[in-house]
Amino acid sequence: MWAQSYGKTDLEAGARPLYPMMLESPQLRWAFIRKVYSILCFQLLITIAVAAMVVSIRPIAVFFSTTGAGLALYIVLILTPFITLLPMYYYHQKHPVNYFLLGIFTISLAFAVGLTCAFTEGKVILESAILTTVVVVSLTMYTFWAARRGHDFNFLGPFLFGAVMVLMVFAFIQILFPLGRISVMIYGCLASIIFCGYIIYDTDNLIKRFSYDEYIWASVSLYLDILNLFLALLTIFRAADS
């Protein structure tokens, strides 16, 4: 009887810990991870749908690229995600306001991605999308594997932040003083490496450090990593194809 009771309790105790010295319940952490990835998949599906609509319906891209009103609206779409982040920070635990804000954030970025892809060859978009998928899946699996073996990637935070600052200055210089196709490819390569690091860093935070009520921030972090990686790869392939 005691053996049966012990076996039942052990079964209820749940899955194997995600990393050594894990103090929280693995079931609760796995439930949180599933929730974050469900939200992330929904964001990516919305992004693909909106971007595909912008690319396939040519008058939309023409309106944004050739009219003053379109340019003004494009600037609004670029600024909207940054504006949305502030209320999202305060209401990230308040349902359904947090999902509404997340929807605005995602749709505005999806339009921006669609406009970026609108004047790019389909072959380049497909190559970037396939490579992004392979890299994201591979790095996610690697991070879970490494976490289970006791590796920690929290040390990457300061280095990645510094790398993003360098990348932003590089982009600003490129806007003011265009350095040609080679510099664009160098920028894309650096951005790809940096956001690969961010995927590992944010996935490690998802496994170990994000609290259960931070599912919105966790999904936003991974979503931005994937989106920026895709855009970086798109930059490389577009420069190589030109």
LINPE-V214196 format. One record per pair of residues at least 24 apart in sequence whose C-alpha atoms are under 10 Angstrom apart, sorted by sequence separation. I is the first residue (numbers start at 1). J is the second residue. If there is no record, write none. Layout:
# LINPE-V214196
i | j
I | J
I | J
This chain:
# LINPE-V214196
i | j
80 | 104
81 | 105
84 | 108
166 | 190
167 | 191
198 | 222
199 | 223
80 | 105
81 | 106
199 | 224
200 | 225
79 | 105
80 | 106
81 | 107
164 | 190
198 | 224
199 | 225
77 | 104
80 | 107
81 | 108
163 | 190
164 | 191
167 | 194
195 | 222
198 | 225
199 | 226
77 | 105
80 | 108
81 | 109
163 | 191
197 | 225
198 | 226
79 | 108
80 | 109
195 | 224
196 | 225
77 | 107
78 | 108
79 | 109
163 | 193
164 | 194
195 | 225
196 | 226
199 | 229
77 | 108
78 | 109
163 | 194
164 | 195
194 | 225
195 | 226
198 | 229
76 | 108
77 | 109
163 | 195
195 | 227
196 | 228
77 | 110
78 | 111
160 | 193
161 | 194
192 | 225
195 | 228
196 | 229
74 | 108
77 | 111
78 | 112
160 | 194
192 | 226
194 | 228
195 | 229
77 | 112
78 | 113
159 | 194
160 | 195
194 | 229
195 | 230
192 | 228
193 | 229
74 | 111
75 | 112
160 | 197
161 | 198
191 | 228
192 | 229
195 | 232
74 | 112
159 | 197
160 | 198
191 | 229
192 | 230
194 | 232
191 | 230
192 | 231
193 | 232
157 | 197
189 | 229
191 | 231
192 | 232
74 | 115
156 | 197
157 | 198
160 | 201
188 | 229
191 | 232
192 | 233
156 | 198
188 | 230
190 | 232
191 | 233
192 | 234
188 | 231
189 | 232
192 | 235
153 | 197
156 | 200
157 | 201
188 | 232
189 | 233
191 | 235
192 | 236
153 | 198
156 | 201
157 | 202
187 | 232
188 | 233
191 | 236
154 | 200
155 | 201
156 | 202
188 | 234
189 | 235
153 | 200
154 | 201
185 | 232
188 | 235
189 | 236
152 | 200
153 | 201
154 | 202
184 | 232
185 | 233
187 | 235
188 | 236
152 | 201
153 | 202
185 | 234
186 | 235
187 | 236
188 | 237
61 | 111
65 | 115
153 | 203
154 | 204
185 | 235
186 | 236
188 | 238
64 | 115
153 | 204
154 | 205
184 | 235
185 | 236
188 | 239
152 | 204
153 | 205
184 | 236
185 | 237
61 | 114
62 | 115
151 | 204
152 | 205
185 | 238
186 | 239
60 | 114
61 | 115
154 | 208
182 | 236
184 | 238
185 | 239
60 | 115
61 | 116
154 | 209
181 | 236
184 | 239
185 | 240
50 | 106
51 | 107
54 | 110
55 | 111
61 | 117
62 | 118
143 | 199
144 | 200
147 | 203
152 | 208
183 | 239
184 | 240
46 | 103
50 | 107
54 | 111
61 | 118
62 | 119
139 | 196
143 | 200
147 | 204
181 | 238
182 | 239
49 | 107
50 | 108
51 | 109
52 | 110
53 | 111
54 | 112
55 | 113
56 | 114
60 | 118
61 | 119
139 | 197
142 | 200
143 | 201
146 | 204
181 | 239
182 | 240
43 | 102
47 | 106
50 | 109
51 | 110
52 | 111
54 | 113
55 | 114
140 | 199
141 | 200
143 | 202
144 | 203
148 | 207
180 | 239
181 | 240
39 | 99
43 | 103
46 | 106
47 | 107
50 | 110
51 | 111
54 | 114
55 | 115
58 | 118
132 | 192
136 | 196
139 | 199
140 | 200
143 | 203
144 | 204
147 | 207
42 | 103
46 | 107
47 | 108
49 | 110
50 | 111
51 | 112
52 | 113
53 | 114
54 | 115
55 | 116
57 | 118
58 | 119
135 | 196
139 | 200
142 | 203
143 | 204
147 | 208
181 | 242
43 | 105
44 | 106
47 | 109
48 | 110
49 | 111
50 | 112
51 | 113
52 | 114
54 | 116
55 | 117
56 | 118
137 | 199
140 | 202
141 | 203
144 | 206
39 | 102
43 | 106
47 | 110
48 | 111
50 | 113
51 | 114
52 | 115
54 | 117
55 | 118
136 | 199
140 | 203
144 | 207
42 | 106
43 | 107
46 | 110
47 | 111
50 | 114
51 | 115
54 | 118
55 | 119
132 | 196
135 | 199
136 | 200
139 | 203
140 | 204
143 | 207
45 | 110
47 | 112
48 | 113
49 | 114
51 | 116
52 | 117
53 | 118
55 | 120
44 | 110
47 | 113
48 | 114
51 | 117
52 | 118
43 | 110
47 | 114
51 | 118
55 | 122
136 | 222
136 | 225
136 | 226
135 | 226
133 | 226
136 | 229
132 | 226
135 | 229
136 | 230
132 | 227
135 | 230
132 | 228
133 | 229
132 | 229
133 | 230
129 | 227
131 | 229
132 | 230
131 | 230
132 | 231
129 | 229
130 | 230
132 | 232
128 | 229
129 | 230
132 | 233
128 | 230
129 | 231
131 | 233
132 | 234
127 | 230
128 | 231
131 | 234
128 | 232
129 | 233
125 | 230
128 | 233
129 | 234
125 | 231
127 | 233
128 | 234
127 | 234
128 | 235
125 | 233
126 | 234
128 | 236
124 | 233
125 | 234
128 | 237
124 | 234
125 | 235
127 | 237
128 | 238
124 | 235
124 | 236
125 | 237
124 | 237
125 | 238
102 | 216
106 | 220
113 | 227
117 | 231
120 | 234
123 | 237
124 | 238
101 | 216
102 | 217
105 | 220
109 | 224
113 | 228
116 | 231
120 | 235
123 | 238
124 | 239
121 | 237
124 | 240
99 | 216
102 | 219
106 | 223
110 | 227
113 | 230
117 | 234
120 | 237
121 | 238
124 | 241
98 | 216
102 | 220
106 | 224
109 | 227
113 | 231
116 | 234
120 | 238
123 | 241
94 | 213
116 | 235
93 | 213
121 | 241
92 | 213
93 | 214
92 | 214
93 | 215
92 | 215
93 | 216
92 | 216
19 | 144
89 | 214
91 | 216
92 | 217
18 | 144
19 | 145
22 | 148
18 | 145
19 | 146
20 | 147
89 | 216
18 | 146
19 | 147
20 | 148
88 | 216
89 | 217
18 | 147
19 | 148
20 | 149
21 | 150
88 | 217
17 | 147
18 | 148
19 | 149
20 | 150
17 | 148
18 | 149
19 | 150
20 | 151
16 | 148
18 | 150
19 | 151
85 | 217
19 | 152
85 | 220
33 | 203
36 | 206
33 | 206
32 | 206
33 | 207
32 | 207
40 | 215
30 | 206
36 | 212
39 | 215
40 | 216
43 | 219
29 | 206
30 | 207
33 | 210
35 | 212
39 | 216
43 | 220
29 | 207
32 | 210
36 | 214
37 | 215
40 | 218
41 | 219
29 | 208
32 | 211
33 | 212
36 | 215
39 | 218
40 | 219
44 | 223
32 | 212
35 | 215
36 | 216
39 | 219
40 | 220
43 | 223
47 | 227
26 | 207
29 | 210
31 | 212
32 | 213
34 | 215
35 | 216
36 | 217
37 | 218
38 | 219
39 | 220
40 | 221
29 | 211
32 | 214
33 | 215
36 | 218
37 | 219
40 | 222
41 | 223
44 | 226
29 | 212
32 | 215
35 | 218
36 | 219
40 | 223
44 | 227
24 | 208
28 | 212
35 | 219
36 | 220
39 | 223
33 | 218
37 | 222
22 | 208
32 | 218
33 | 219
36 | 222
37 | 223
40 | 226
19 | 207
18 | 207
19 | 208
18 | 208
